[in-house]
Amino acid sequence: MDNNNKINSVIYCIECSLARMKWYQETGETRFFDDSAAYLDVANIYIREIINENSKSTN
């Protein structure tokens, strides 16, 4: 996956996580709270990959 697709995926993951958090806040539902964290975990993985690729290309 190229960096542009990774960046788009990061944005999507953050949007999904925020939507979940808003839903939790509005409904008081908490049993799926880990879903929100999972989206952020995926975003974090892509961000680290982008940083690693960029550092390789600048060295």
Buried (B, 14 or more C-beta within 10 A) or exposed (E): EEEEEBEEBBEBBBEBBEEBBEBBEEEEEEEEEEBBEBBBEBBEBBBEBBEEEEEEEEE
